[in-house]
Amino acid sequence: MNAFERRLAQRQDELDWLYMELYHDRDRLDGLKAMMARAYGGRGEGLRRLDKKREAGPEWFRACKMLGVTMYPGLFAGSLKGVEEKLGYLKEQGITYVHLMPLLKMPHPDNDGGYAVEDFNQVDPTLGSNGDLARLGERAGRRHAPPGDEPVPGFCHQPHRRHPRLGHAGQGGGAGVSGPLYLL
């Protein structure tokens, strides 16, 4: 049994109860669990070590050692590679968490600054690539400043590739706006 399976087994009853209380959909709950298992399977060794460390100290996020910053990577550093180059500066400022927004592929030139997502699975090419984000995450994680991103599903560009769980905003389908929101 891996760490994810062990944690899921410990919290399964609570997860099942809360999810079913809110969404009343066993098939989607099973789909969520399968998606979480796949996501865990894709986590690199560095993130798994961080998981283990945080599991040993479950109140880690309440420590006075946490200082986060939300940034537009294009305005701050031009690109994800630019953010990577400035990790030393962020560390000097005491930053321990970086929230990147907007980050996902958006329609060009007509967009609303990044919340009209065109593709939920691709970094916006003006900022770099998915590989650039992976490298930034690896380097930032070593400096204890893992990057984060939150999709805002209510602001989706009409022709975007349908999000696998959220469907098309304003059109219904998929989980629609009544389904669960997954944070990246």
One Martini backbone bead per residue (centre of mass of N, CA, C, O) as a GRO file, in nm:
protein
  184
    1MET     BB    1   0.095   0.038   0.026
    2ASN     BB    2   0.069   0.353  -0.034
    3ALA     BB    3   0.039   0.667   0.085
    4PHE     BB    4  -0.228   0.732  -0.051
    5GLU     BB    5  -0.385   0.476   0.029
    6ARG     BB    6  -0.355   0.521   0.331
    7ARG     BB    7  -0.492   0.802   0.348
    8LEU     BB    8  -0.757   0.718   0.219
    9ALA     BB    9  -0.834   0.502   0.427
   10GLN     BB   10  -0.843   0.705   0.671
   11ARG     BB   11  -1.062   0.913   0.494
   12GLN     BB   12  -1.297   0.772   0.343
   13ASP     BB   13  -1.554   0.822   0.511
   14GLU     BB   14  -1.538   1.130   0.506
   15LEU     BB   15  -1.532   1.171   0.202
   16ASP     BB   16  -1.791   1.023   0.132
   17TRP     BB   17  -1.982   1.189   0.304
   18LEU     BB   18  -1.922   1.474   0.195
   19TYR     BB   19  -1.969   1.422  -0.105
   20MET     BB   20  -2.260   1.301  -0.087
   21GLU     BB   21  -2.386   1.545   0.056
   22LEU     BB   22  -2.329   1.739  -0.193
   23TYR     BB   23  -2.356   1.537  -0.482
   24HIS     BB   24  -2.490   1.250  -0.512
   25ASP     BB   25  -2.224   1.085  -0.666
   26ARG     BB   26  -2.062   0.793  -0.695
   27ASP     BB   27  -1.918   0.803  -0.971
   28ARG     BB   28  -1.762   1.069  -0.917
   29LEU     BB   29  -1.617   0.974  -0.668
   30ASP     BB   30  -1.464   0.747  -0.808
   31GLY     BB   31  -1.329   0.939  -1.013
   32LEU     BB   32  -1.175   1.107  -0.806
   33LYS     BB   33  -1.006   0.879  -0.687
   34ALA     BB   34  -0.869   0.801  -0.953
   35MET     BB   35  -0.743   1.079  -1.007
   36MET     BB   36  -0.574   1.092  -0.746
   37ALA     BB   37  -0.407   0.837  -0.804
   38ARG     BB   38  -0.279   0.940  -1.067
   39ALA     BB   39  -0.151   1.194  -0.947
   40TYR     BB   40   0.030   1.048  -0.748
   41GLY     BB   41   0.182   0.873  -0.961
   42GLY     BB   42   0.302   1.159  -1.096
   43ARG     BB   43   0.476   1.216  -0.864
   44GLY     BB   44   0.754   1.315  -0.758
   45GLU     BB   45   0.994   1.262  -0.525
   46GLY     BB   46   0.995   1.548  -0.403
   47LEU     BB   47   0.686   1.557  -0.341
   48ARG     BB   48   0.681   1.305  -0.162
   49ARG     BB   49   0.865   1.419   0.055
   50LEU     BB   50   0.683   1.658   0.122
   51ASP     BB   51   0.440   1.493   0.207
   52LYS     BB   52   0.578   1.351   0.444
   53LYS     BB   53   0.652   1.604   0.602
   54ARG     BB   54   0.356   1.714   0.624
   55GLU     BB   55   0.239   1.465   0.766
   56ALA     BB   56   0.420   1.496   1.025
   57GLY     BB   57   0.314   1.821   0.996
   58PRO     BB   58  -0.015   1.915   0.963
   59GLU     BB   59   0.045   2.238   1.053
   60TRP     BB   60   0.235   2.381   0.841
   61PHE     BB   61   0.034   2.617   0.731
   62ARG     BB   62   0.043   2.771   1.033
   63ALA     BB   63   0.306   2.869   1.014
   64CYS     BB   64   0.515   3.155   1.041
   65LYS     BB   65   0.684   3.059   0.771
   66MET     BB   66   0.456   3.165   0.590
   67LEU     BB   67   0.502   3.330   0.259
   68GLY     BB   68   0.305   3.475   0.018
   69VAL     BB   69   0.262   3.510  -0.348
   70THR     BB   70   0.102   3.687  -0.600
   71MET     BB   71   0.151   3.631  -0.960
   72TYR     BB   72   0.246   3.763  -1.266
   73PRO     BB   73   0.481   3.624  -1.455
   74GLY     BB   74   0.499   3.830  -1.693
   75LEU     BB   75   0.536   4.089  -1.511
   76PHE     BB   76   0.770   3.991  -1.323
   77ALA     BB   77   0.956   3.796  -1.564
   78GLY     BB   78   0.803   3.717  -1.860
   79SER     BB   79   0.836   3.415  -1.736
   80LEU     BB   80   0.902   3.113  -1.606
   81LYS     BB   81   1.206   3.140  -1.638
   82GLY     BB   82   1.217   3.412  -1.491
   83VAL     BB   83   1.117   3.309  -1.222
   84GLU     BB   84   1.343   3.108  -1.180
   85GLU     BB   85   1.569   3.333  -1.177
   86LYS     BB   86   1.406   3.472  -0.907
   87LEU     BB   87   1.421   3.281  -0.657
   88GLY     BB   88   1.638   3.418  -0.488
   89TYR     BB   89   1.481   3.677  -0.437
   90LEU     BB   90   1.238   3.547  -0.297
   91LYS     BB   91   1.402   3.429  -0.066
   92GLU     BB   92   1.513   3.701   0.042
   93GLN     BB   93   1.200   3.790   0.108
   94GLY     BB   94   1.060   3.514   0.241
   95ILE     BB   95   0.940   3.334   0.032
   96THR     BB   96   0.729   3.016   0.038
   97TYR     BB   97   0.497   3.108  -0.176
   98VAL     BB   98   0.367   3.062  -0.515
   99HIS     BB   99   0.113   3.234  -0.701
  100LEU     BB  100   0.004   3.162  -1.020
  101MET     BB  101  -0.135   3.429  -1.231
  102PRO     BB  102  -0.210   3.350  -1.499
  103LEU     BB  103  -0.136   3.024  -1.682
  104LEU     BB  104  -0.327   2.938  -1.890
  105LYS     BB  105  -0.448   2.893  -2.181
  106MET     BB  106  -0.530   3.159  -2.404
  107PRO     BB  107  -0.679   3.376  -2.595
  108HIS     BB  108  -0.548   3.528  -2.894
  109PRO     BB  109  -0.600   3.858  -2.814
  110ASP     BB  110  -0.878   3.770  -2.679
  111ASN     BB  111  -0.878   3.862  -2.340
  112ASP     BB  112  -0.895   3.875  -1.960
  113GLY     BB  113  -0.596   3.795  -1.845
  114GLY     BB  114  -0.659   3.448  -1.817
  115TYR     BB  115  -0.968   3.340  -1.745
  116ALA     BB  116  -0.998   3.251  -2.047
  117VAL     BB  117  -0.986   2.937  -2.094
  118GLU     BB  118  -0.866   2.706  -2.345
  119ASP     BB  119  -0.648   2.518  -2.175
  120PHE     BB  120  -0.615   2.312  -1.888
  121ASN     BB  121  -0.330   2.152  -2.006
  122GLN     BB  122  -0.191   2.447  -2.071
  123VAL     BB  123   0.041   2.658  -2.096
  124ASP     BB  124   0.099   2.960  -2.180
  125PRO     BB  125   0.312   3.039  -2.440
  126THR     BB  126   0.396   3.329  -2.327
  127LEU     BB  127   0.530   3.176  -2.057
  128GLY     BB  128   0.554   2.876  -2.185
  129SER     BB  129   0.572   2.551  -2.056
  130ASN     BB  130   0.515   2.263  -1.898
  131GLY     BB  131   0.817   2.216  -1.850
  132ASP     BB  132   0.872   2.486  -1.712
  133LEU     BB  133   0.682   2.432  -1.473
  134ALA     BB  134   0.821   2.177  -1.371
  135ARG     BB  135   1.096   2.310  -1.316
  136LEU     BB  136   0.995   2.525  -1.124
  137GLY     BB  137   0.876   2.329  -0.916
  138GLU     BB  138   1.139   2.187  -0.849
  139ARG     BB  139   1.307   2.436  -0.765
  140ALA     BB  140   1.107   2.559  -0.563
  141GLY     BB  141   1.082   2.311  -0.375
  142ARG     BB  142   1.384   2.328  -0.284
  143ARG     BB  143   1.301   2.633  -0.162
  144HIS     BB  144   1.004   2.624  -0.037
  145ALA     BB  145   0.829   2.738  -0.320
  146PRO     BB  146   0.558   2.633  -0.428
  147PRO     BB  147   0.365   2.640  -0.688
  148GLY     BB  148   0.047   2.788  -0.781
  149ASP     BB  149  -0.298   2.715  -0.898
  150GLU     BB  150  -0.621   2.858  -1.007
  151PRO     BB  151  -0.903   2.789  -1.138
  152VAL     BB  152  -1.172   2.974  -1.318
  153PRO     BB  153  -1.458   2.828  -1.437
  154GLY     BB  154  -1.652   3.088  -1.492
  155PHE     BB  155  -1.401   3.176  -1.710
  156CYS     BB  156  -1.466   3.051  -2.015
  157HIS     BB  157  -1.379   2.983  -2.321
  158GLN     BB  158  -1.577   2.863  -2.556
  159PRO     BB  159  -1.348   2.698  -2.750
  160HIS     BB  160  -1.253   2.525  -2.546
  161ARG     BB  161  -1.141   2.263  -2.415
  162ARG     BB  162  -1.292   2.046  -2.244
  163HIS     BB  163  -1.329   1.996  -1.930
  164PRO     BB  164  -1.338   1.692  -1.772
  165ARG     BB  165  -1.520   1.819  -1.510
  166LEU     BB  166  -1.660   2.114  -1.605
  167GLY     BB  167  -1.681   2.181  -1.882
  168HIS     BB  168  -1.888   2.430  -2.006
  169ALA     BB  169  -1.935   2.734  -1.946
  170GLY     BB  170  -2.281   2.803  -1.969
  171GLN     BB  171  -2.362   2.490  -2.099
  172GLY     BB  172  -2.299   2.267  -1.946
  173GLY     BB  173  -2.204   1.982  -1.879
  174GLY     BB  174  -2.062   1.779  -1.724
  175ALA     BB  175  -2.029   1.915  -1.411
  176GLY     BB  176  -2.031   2.193  -1.410
  177VAL     BB  177  -2.107   2.426  -1.161
  178SER     BB  178  -2.218   2.188  -0.959
  179GLY     BB  179  -1.953   2.080  -0.934
  180PRO     BB  180  -1.649   2.021  -0.857
  181LEU     BB  181  -1.352   2.178  -0.747
  182TYR     BB  182  -1.029   2.179  -0.889
  183LEU     BB  183  -0.708   2.206  -0.779
  184LEU     BB  184  -0.373   2.252  -0.901
   0.00000   0.00000   0.00000
